């Protein structure tokens, strides 16, 4: 999928994450802010990159503001933001089925 416009998914509530995706050229750029960065920063980055890879996103800037979200929440937020950026969130999307 190609990220066509800026899109956001999630909240800044505890145990959630706000994910913003923007069009970019030259690969994946990631900016991560997390309340649990020291403990889980590497895992958060791995989950986000894995989810983008499953969605076949090659070029985008992704900004994550994490408030202690679980891996499944991170995957859902990335998936939703990417679908919104492509204008596909209003179509017949098998939510949760794109990310395994």
Secondary structure by P-SEA (a helix, b strand, c coil): ccccbbbbbbcccccbbbbbbbbbcccbbbbbbcccccccaaaaaaaaaaaaaaacccbbbbbbbcccccaaaaaaaaaaaaaaaacccccccccccccc
